[in-house]
Amino acid sequence: MQFLKLFIPVLISIFLIFSDYKFSYLDSAKQSVAKLISPLYLLSSLPSQIFIWINEQGTSKQHLLNQNKRLSAELLRLKIDLQDHDALLLENQKLNNLLKSKYQLDKTAFVLARVSAMNQSRLKKQIVIDKGSMDNIEKGQIALGSDGVLGQVNQVTPFYSTVLLITDPTQHIPVKNNRNGIRGITKGMASRQGKLKLRFIELGLDVKVGDIFLTSAIGSKFPAGYPVGRVTHIENQVDNPFLQIELTPIQSVQQLEFVLINKKVN
C-alpha cells in the first residue's frame, strides 16, 4: 500500500510532463498559474531592479559625458547609414514599379524590453523580458535583436512575458536563402549548442556553407526579411532525398540585454 502511494504520484507526474511536451492541453492552466504568480516574480526581482537603479544613479558625471560623446558619434553614423538606406529603398521602389509590383514600407512600432532571465536547457530555450500586458505585449508578437530574429512571445502576464527562441525544438520557421531564394523550414535542435536544422532542401540544390537564410513569411507567423541563421554544416546521407543542413543563429543570445518586440501580431 505504501508502494502505491509513492508510485501513483510518480506516474501522474510523468504523464503531465509528457502531455505538456507533446501537446498543448496545459497551456491555459500554465497561463493562469503564470498570471497568479506574476506578482511574486515581480517581488523576487525587486532587489535586483533596486540595485540596478542605485548603480545607475551612482554613475559619475565624467562617465555620462563620455557616453554622450559616444552616442553623438553613433547618431552621426546612423544618420549616414540612413541616407544610404533611403537611397536603396528608392532604387528598390523603382525596380518594383518596373515590375508593376506594389511596394509598401512597414511602419510597425516596436517596444524595447530588458532580458531578466534566460532558460537554455536541452529541451526548452526561452527568455523572460520585463514587459507584459500592461505594456501592450501580446502573445504571438515577434522578438528581435540587433542582428536578427530571436523568437516569438508565447506567454504574457501583466508584469513580464516569455519569448520562445528560434532554437527551441518546438519552433518551426519558413525561411529562404538570401543568395538565391531557395526555401526550407528551420527547426530548433534538442541540444545545448543553440543550433538550427534546415529541413526539406533537396539534394542538388545550391546551398553553400556561409549562406544566410531569412524569414520568408510563407504560411508563417514571422514577417519576411529578418535574418535567421547562417549555414555552418552540410551533409549528404545515403537513402535520404534531402540535405542535412545545420545553421547557427545570426542573433546570439550570449550577453543579450535588450530586445525589440514587434507590437504587430502576425
C-alpha positions as CSV (number, residue, x, y, z in Angstrom):
1,M,0.0,0.0,0.0
2,Q,2.9,2.4,0.8
3,F,4.4,1.5,-2.5
4,L,1.2,2.5,-4.4
5,K,1.1,5.8,-2.5
6,L,4.6,6.6,-3.8
7,F,4.2,5.1,-7.3
8,I,0.9,6.7,-8.3
9,P,2.1,10.4,-7.9
10,V,5.2,9.5,-10.0
11,L,3.1,8.1,-12.8
12,I,0.8,11.2,-12.7
13,S,3.9,13.4,-12.9
14,I,5.4,11.6,-15.8
15,F,2.0,11.8,-17.6
16,L,1.7,15.5,-17.1
17,I,5.3,16.2,-18.2
18,F,4.8,14.1,-21.4
19,S,1.4,15.8,-22.1
20,D,3.0,19.3,-21.7
21,Y,5.8,18.5,-24.0
22,K,3.9,16.8,-26.8
23,F,0.5,18.6,-26.6
24,S,-0.9,21.9,-25.6
25,Y,-3.6,20.7,-23.1
26,L,-2.0,22.5,-20.2
27,D,-1.3,25.8,-21.9
28,S,-4.4,27.6,-20.5
29,A,-3.6,26.2,-17.0
30,K,0.0,27.3,-17.2
31,Q,-1.1,30.8,-18.4
32,S,-3.5,31.1,-15.4
33,V,-0.8,30.0,-13.0
34,A,1.7,32.4,-14.5
35,K,-0.7,35.3,-14.1
36,L,-1.3,34.3,-10.4
37,I,2.4,34.1,-9.6
38,S,3.5,37.1,-11.6
39,P,3.3,39.5,-8.6
40,L,5.7,37.1,-6.7
41,Y,8.0,37.1,-9.7
42,L,7.9,40.9,-9.7
43,L,8.6,40.9,-5.9
44,S,11.5,38.5,-6.2
45,S,13.2,40.6,-9.0
46,L,12.7,43.8,-7.0
47,P,16.1,43.7,-5.2
48,S,18.0,43.3,-8.4
49,Q,16.0,46.2,-10.0
50,I,16.7,48.4,-7.0
51,F,20.4,47.5,-7.3
52,I,20.4,48.4,-11.0
53,W,18.7,51.7,-10.2
54,I,21.1,52.6,-7.4
55,N,24.0,51.7,-9.6
56,E,22.7,53.8,-12.4
57,Q,22.2,56.7,-10.0
58,G,25.7,56.5,-8.9
59,T,27.2,56.8,-12.3
60,S,29.9,59.5,-12.4
61,K,29.4,62.8,-14.4
62,Q,32.5,62.1,-16.4
63,H,31.2,58.7,-17.5
64,L,27.9,60.3,-18.6
65,L,29.9,62.9,-20.6
66,N,31.9,60.2,-22.3
67,Q,28.8,58.2,-23.0
68,N,27.2,61.3,-24.5
69,K,30.1,61.8,-26.9
70,R,30.0,58.2,-27.9
71,L,26.2,58.4,-28.5
72,S,26.6,61.6,-30.6
73,A,29.2,59.8,-32.8
74,E,26.9,56.8,-33.1
75,L,24.0,59.1,-34.0
76,L,26.1,60.7,-36.8
77,R,27.0,57.2,-38.1
78,L,23.4,56.1,-38.1
79,K,22.3,59.3,-40.0
80,I,24.8,58.4,-42.7
81,D,23.6,54.8,-42.8
82,L,20.0,56.1,-43.0
83,Q,20.9,58.1,-46.1
84,D,22.3,55.0,-47.7
85,H,19.2,53.0,-46.6
86,D,16.9,55.6,-48.1
87,A,18.8,55.5,-51.4
88,L,18.5,51.7,-51.5
89,L,14.7,51.9,-50.8
90,L,14.2,54.4,-53.6
91,E,16.2,52.2,-56.0
92,N,14.1,49.1,-54.9
93,Q,10.9,51.1,-55.4
94,K,11.9,52.0,-58.9
95,L,12.6,48.3,-59.7
96,N,9.3,47.2,-58.3
97,N,7.5,49.9,-60.3
98,L,9.2,48.5,-63.4
99,L,7.8,45.0,-62.5
100,K,4.4,46.5,-61.8
101,S,4.7,45.4,-58.2
102,K,3.1,47.2,-55.2
103,Y,5.7,48.3,-52.6
104,Q,4.8,49.4,-49.1
105,L,7.2,50.2,-46.3
106,D,6.4,48.5,-43.0
107,K,5.9,51.2,-40.3
108,T,5.3,48.9,-37.4
109,A,6.2,50.2,-33.9
110,F,8.4,48.3,-31.5
111,V,8.7,48.1,-27.7
112,L,12.1,48.0,-26.0
113,A,12.4,45.3,-23.3
114,R,15.1,44.2,-20.9
115,V,16.0,40.5,-20.6
116,S,15.5,39.5,-17.0
117,A,16.0,35.7,-17.2
118,M,17.1,33.0,-19.6
119,N,16.4,29.3,-19.9
120,Q,18.8,27.4,-22.2
121,S,18.1,23.8,-21.3
122,R,18.3,21.0,-23.8
123,L,14.5,20.9,-24.5
124,K,13.4,24.4,-23.6
125,K,15.0,27.6,-24.9
126,Q,13.3,30.8,-23.9
127,I,14.0,34.2,-22.3
128,V,11.9,36.3,-19.9
129,I,11.5,40.0,-20.6
130,D,10.4,42.8,-18.2
131,K,7.4,43.9,-20.3
132,G,3.9,42.4,-20.1
133,S,0.3,43.0,-20.9
134,M,0.4,46.3,-19.1
135,D,2.9,47.4,-21.7
136,N,0.7,46.2,-24.6
137,I,2.7,43.0,-25.1
138,E,0.6,40.2,-26.6
139,K,1.1,36.5,-27.3
140,G,2.4,36.0,-30.9
141,Q,4.5,39.1,-31.2
142,I,8.0,38.8,-32.7
143,A,11.2,39.5,-30.7
144,L,14.2,40.9,-32.5
145,G,17.8,41.5,-31.5
146,S,20.2,44.0,-33.1
147,D,21.4,41.3,-35.7
148,G,18.3,39.2,-36.4
149,V,15.1,37.5,-35.2
150,L,15.2,36.0,-31.7
151,G,11.8,34.3,-31.3
152,Q,8.2,34.8,-30.5
153,V,6.2,35.8,-27.4
154,N,4.5,32.7,-26.1
155,Q,3.3,33.7,-22.7
156,V,2.2,37.1,-21.2
157,T,1.5,38.2,-17.7
158,P,0.8,41.8,-16.5
159,F,4.4,42.3,-15.4
160,Y,6.6,40.1,-17.6
161,S,6.5,37.9,-20.7
162,T,8.4,34.8,-22.1
163,V,9.8,34.6,-25.6
164,L,10.3,31.2,-27.2
165,L,13.6,31.3,-29.1
166,I,14.0,30.1,-32.7
167,T,16.4,27.4,-31.4
168,D,13.7,25.8,-29.3
169,P,12.9,22.2,-30.6
170,T,9.2,23.1,-31.0
171,Q,9.8,26.3,-33.1
172,H,9.5,26.0,-36.9
173,I,10.1,28.9,-39.3
174,P,9.8,29.0,-43.1
175,V,13.0,30.6,-44.5
176,K,14.6,31.4,-47.8
177,N,18.3,31.7,-48.9
178,N,19.3,35.3,-49.1
179,R,21.6,34.5,-52.1
180,N,19.3,32.6,-54.4
181,G,15.8,32.3,-52.8
182,I,15.9,28.6,-52.1
183,R,13.2,27.8,-49.4
184,G,13.2,25.5,-46.5
185,I,12.0,25.3,-42.8
186,T,14.2,25.7,-39.8
187,K,13.7,23.7,-36.6
188,G,15.4,24.1,-33.3
189,M,17.7,21.3,-32.1
190,A,17.3,19.4,-28.8
191,S,20.8,20.2,-27.6
192,R,22.7,22.8,-25.6
193,Q,24.6,24.1,-28.7
194,G,21.9,26.6,-29.8
195,K,21.8,25.4,-33.4
196,L,19.1,25.0,-36.0
197,K,18.3,22.3,-38.6
198,L,17.3,23.4,-42.1
199,R,14.8,20.9,-43.5
200,F,13.3,20.0,-46.9
201,I,16.3,21.1,-49.0
202,E,16.6,18.6,-51.8
203,L,19.8,17.1,-53.0
204,G,21.5,19.1,-55.8
205,L,20.1,22.5,-54.7
206,D,22.6,25.3,-54.5
207,V,23.2,25.8,-50.8
208,K,26.7,26.6,-49.5
209,V,28.4,27.0,-46.1
210,G,28.1,30.6,-45.2
211,D,24.7,31.2,-46.9
212,I,22.3,33.3,-44.8
213,F,18.7,32.3,-44.5
214,L,15.9,34.9,-43.8
215,T,12.3,34.6,-42.7
216,S,10.1,34.1,-45.8
217,A,6.7,34.7,-44.2
218,I,5.1,31.9,-46.3
219,G,2.4,30.4,-44.0
220,S,4.3,31.8,-41.1
221,K,3.8,33.9,-38.0
222,F,7.1,35.6,-38.7
223,P,7.2,38.6,-41.1
224,A,9.6,38.4,-44.1
225,G,13.1,39.6,-44.3
226,Y,14.6,39.0,-40.8
227,P,17.9,37.2,-40.7
228,V,17.6,33.8,-39.0
229,G,20.8,31.7,-39.4
230,R,24.0,31.1,-41.3
231,V,24.8,27.7,-42.8
232,T,27.7,26.1,-40.9
233,H,27.4,22.4,-41.9
234,I,26.0,20.5,-45.0
235,E,25.9,16.7,-45.2
236,N,24.6,14.1,-47.7
237,Q,23.2,10.9,-46.2
238,V,22.6,7.7,-48.0
239,D,18.9,7.0,-49.0
240,N,17.9,10.5,-47.9
241,P,16.5,12.8,-50.6
242,F,17.2,15.9,-48.5
243,L,20.4,17.6,-47.5
244,Q,21.2,17.6,-43.8
245,I,22.0,21.3,-43.1
246,E,22.9,23.0,-39.8
247,L,22.5,26.7,-39.1
248,T,24.0,28.9,-36.5
249,P,21.6,31.7,-35.4
250,I,22.5,35.2,-36.7
251,Q,21.4,36.7,-33.4
252,S,23.4,35.4,-30.5
253,V,21.7,35.3,-27.1
254,Q,25.0,35.4,-25.2
255,Q,25.2,38.6,-23.2
256,L,21.9,39.7,-24.6
257,E,20.4,42.5,-22.5
258,F,17.7,44.2,-24.6
259,V,15.3,43.1,-27.2
260,L,12.8,44.7,-29.5
261,I,9.2,43.4,-29.5
262,N,7.2,44.0,-32.7
263,K,3.9,45.3,-31.5
264,K,2.1,43.8,-34.5
265,V,0.7,40.3,-34.1
266,N,1.0,38.3,-37.3
